[in-house]
Amino acid sequence: MMAEDMAQKKLRGSGGYAIARITDEEQKKGNLGGPELFLAGIGRLDEDRFVKYHCNKCEKEYEGSPAIHYENPNEELAEGVTLIEKGLTCRPSSKRRYMLHGSSRLLQTL
């Protein structure tokens, strides 16, 4: 994937937002019906694709990538809605073990 094939976009997450380089196809996946793009719709991105991120818990913006690690809790959040993946943590917050700042993926069964 060439850098000129990507654009910097703001991607919302449950604990803040990130500015990342994404493709047109990823942009389509991140559009969950509305004006904003969501990281959960896109899925996993490599660290080098992140430009900066904002952590709501820290109330700060940081350059580069958040800490990336993945868990599969398969936690039922509501009837028919299961949290299948957690992934991004604010680097300063990760030392305090705050989870999920950024990417959660839900599986909703109808």
Summary of the structure (lengths in Angstrom):
residues: 110
radius of gyration: 13.8
end to end distance: 35.2
largest distance: 42.8
contacts: 313
relative contact order: 0.21
helix: 19%
strand: 45%
